[in-house]
Amino acid sequence: AAELSVPALCLVDLFAKQEIDWIAKQGYANKVCVMSEYVRQAFIAAGRKELEVVATGNPIFDKLKTVRAAVKERQQSSAHGMVVLWASQIEPAKHPFTGATGCSELPRKIEGQLLDIAAKHPDRSFVFRPHPSENVFYQTLPANVRISDKMEDLHGLLAQVDTVVTMTSTVCLEAALAGLPVVTVDLSVFTSDAPYSEMGISVGVRDLSKLDIAIDKCLHQGHQADKRALPEVGTAVDNVMKEIEILVAHTSQSNLRKI
């Protein structure tokens, strides 16, 4: 588009930890729309002009506005309980881009710790949700642990839990946007790509023996995510459309001046 002098807008969906290397260069799109102020500041620090980067939010998360309302209603209800969701994911032995070494058994180690926690707290309920691409076969589980398969609607599930545990899954982001406290196990090979706790989105744990304490804190005290790291839910589509309209209007005026 730049080579043909066609105005362009780039919508960055998440944190752009790798993509920032080229999207931050001058000339890559006239306007860059990013998820949050945290990401916007990263682009400015990398060299983009302030007026070229706008924190619009990601349109895919607009639908979480309904989930957020349901979560808030649950939190204010007397039925508010102690339900913990574990959102698993595949952990590779090696990072596909950086080559950093990972532990493919990390998700199962976390589950082992969670099973111990579940046995220690029979008054709490735990939901294990394997990633759709994971093939996990569970043997006998405690009565307070159930499995959520890929057919169960994730957003519907989020409205029924009180705390989420994950590594670097986007479920962390969705849960935080929905108003839920999140615990992240910051031992994944992808932690540097999605540094949720560093951004203030989650409570980070680097020692599995501390997982119980972190969950307990979130269940009883909650966790207030840093607003700079999270966009306002439900306005991203309108925000992006506004930037497109500005770009189109500016282009039309430029063409008229040429005529």
Salt bridges, closest charged atoms under 4 A:
GLU37 OE2 - ARG40 NH1 3.09
GLU52 OE1 - ARG48 NE 2.96
GLU111 OE2 - ARG108 NH2 2.86
GLU134 OE2 - ARG108 NH1 3.25
GLU152 OE2 - ARG146 NH2 2.97
ASP162 OD2 - ARG74 NH2 2.89
ASP162 OD1 - HIS80 NE2 2.99
GLU174 OE2 - HIS155 NE2 2.90
ASP193 OD2 - HIS95 NE2 2.63
ASP212 OD2 - LYS120 NZ 2.95
ASP212 OD1 - HIS121 NE2 3.28
ASP216 OD1 - ARG124 NH2 2.51
ASP216 OD1 - HIS220 ND1 3.26
ASP226 OD2 - ARG228 NH2 2.72
GLU243 OE1 - LYS31 NZ 2.77
